[in-house]
């Protein structure tokens, strides 16, 4: 859409979803939807598509452990990382097998292990407890509201990794609590929200340059334009996700329409060579000089939307011709053989890299 801003997108999509929920489920969903900045979503829930139907929110503890004698935590903070934790209230009876499962999941996200403290029969139990001072224990109890029957999970890592580790652990802990009848996650409650103020750029250590977190045509937030030269990582982008109960329903952005800003993003921030910018995007930059309007949009996942409205857990239930686990389309028998003429038309040459069967 042209001549619009983020507020127009929010109002349009909220009105549409409100209408759909009323027509299909006869439910009146409240609008406007809450808006949650990306950093807050990650700090509280460990994910940019949070399920807010239950608590178990994460707590920042870096200041508590920055001078700790527990070197794992103190060293992480001093190296620029964070220490975070959340209280899985009522899950102290978790089994060793369940802890092992959680630990294995955490390791897939970059954790070396999954530290925890159990509160049972009036005392705390943990292999790491002996490293904590009395002051640190008091502060933990206060911030995490630890009571008998609780278990606290920790992550000490760079900020994004710590968030991801505990974000996934939070969901797994919620499932364990729900199975024990100690947590109710209402199935017919629809917590819509917007996640906003995503970072425009992220820094890739391997490539030694910035990368666009959404796409390179996303417009920066106007107030952050001055930071493009001094601190690109602090610049917020005008992209947004609409989220429902831990599921991303759709996302989009307001696009850059000023040629000078787009050129700066390409060449100064993303470090794309000027000749490549000209060959790949020159037509667009030239077109912008003739007066492109402010514009933006959003794309919703229709299959996911239909699955939620139909009470299905898998979008395969609502896709007309779903692919198999191997990515095959059984209706069209795809993928299939390609003729030499088809390969010639798209200028693809095929060479055998294995010896033919005899």
NORLINDA-V510970 format. One record per run of one state. SS is the DSSP state (H for helix, E for strand, L for the rest). FROM is the first residue (numbers start at 1). LEN is the number of residues. Records with the same first field share a line. If there is no record, write none. Layout:
SS->FROM-LEN  FROM-LEN
//
This chain:
L->1-1  3-3  26-8  46-13  61-1  66-5  79-3  89-7  109-7  121-2  126-3  132-2  145-6  158-1  180-12  197-2  200-1  205-4  213-5  219-1  221-1  225-2  231-1  235-1  238-1  245-2  256-3  270-4  289-6  301-1  310-5  318-11  330-4  335-5  346-13
E->2-1  34-4  59-2  82-7  116-5  123-3  151-7  192-5  199-1  201-4  209-4  218-1  220-1  236-2  239-6  247-9  295-6  329-1  334-1
H->6-20  38-8  62-4  71-8  96-13  129-3  134-11  159-21  222-3  227-4  232-3  259-11  274-15  302-8  315-3  340-6
//
